[in-house]
Amino acid sequence: MALNDALSFFGTEVLKKERWEKRRWPYYLILPLSFLIVLWVAVKKGICLVMYGCTPRMNSLFFDGLGRVCREIKEGAASWKALDLIYGYSSTGNLVDDFWVNMMNAQAVRNRLEMVKGYLMDSSLEVARDGQEVRIMSLACGSAQAVIEILVTLKQLGIPARAMLIDRDSTALDYAAKMARNRGIDVELVLASVSQVKKYSQDFQPQIIEMVGLMDYLSSQKAKELTQLIHTSLPEGGWYITANIISNIERWFLYWVINWQMVYRQPEELREIVDEVFGSPCCDLKLDPLGIHAVVIARK
């Protein structure tokens, strides 16, 4: 496929296809029970801390008690392993798993993955339009699923592309490397903190830096400082892709039952962090169809 054809095809068909998950009604109907579970788990944790000085091994029979995948997600909460379980979930025949691993926040995480892939493809094709090799840097990459899938597509199109994956968790890098090998592509792995983005950008010279997931755990001050480092690490015309979770009705279920603590921001707060560094005309923000994740792409 010629590059111009690829630009047209991916811009009009692939990136606009309806792959969104937006099943709300079962989770609205179950809200009273969800709140009761949250209340019970909060009381249970308080009792365990007072009497035994620790938290309970099982938060709820109706989540990590009967759900094997739910239990693995709780045990890996806020890690790449939990996200990977959510990304690739398919029915196990366990009703508890099937229900909760398809809750609105899980659907929204998978929607976010699709949105990030769309932004990555858009920006990669813009770089390729100028006849350059596409170089993507993924910060706090985790399993790097979005980046790896885009590299596979670019390879199929005959577009030269490389990726550098940076994470301070060696298990995440090992998993990403295995996934990349299985898909027939090579990636550069760096075991380091995201604060070293400027150092590694000097040699790699990325035109695209993607950091999706980490912003959910950063204070506003840390988020602004890191955004400034990323801006400095990009060339003129370079792209930055990030995201943040938005407060929603399942927030307290995530906190108490799944032990998943995050920094929730309204879309305007995320835009303000990025705009302060990149400038407001350069920033585009979109919400996933459930309104739970905001995804931003900014251009230097």
PEMONOR-V24896 format. One record per helix or strand of 3 or more residues. SS is the DSSP state (H for helix, E for strand). FROM is the first residue (numbers start at 1). TO is the last residue. If there is no record, write none. Layout:
# PEMONOR-V24896
SS|FROM|TO / SS|FROM|TO
This chain:
# PEMONOR-V24896
H|3|12 / H|14|16 / H|25|29 / H|31|52 / H|61|65 / H|68|75 / H|80|87 / H|95|100 / H|104|129 / E|134|139 / H|145|156 / E|161|167 / H|170|182 / E|188|191 / H|194|204 / E|208|211 / H|214|217 / H|220|233 / E|239|245 / H|251|256 / H|267|278 / H|280|282 / E|283|287 / E|293|299
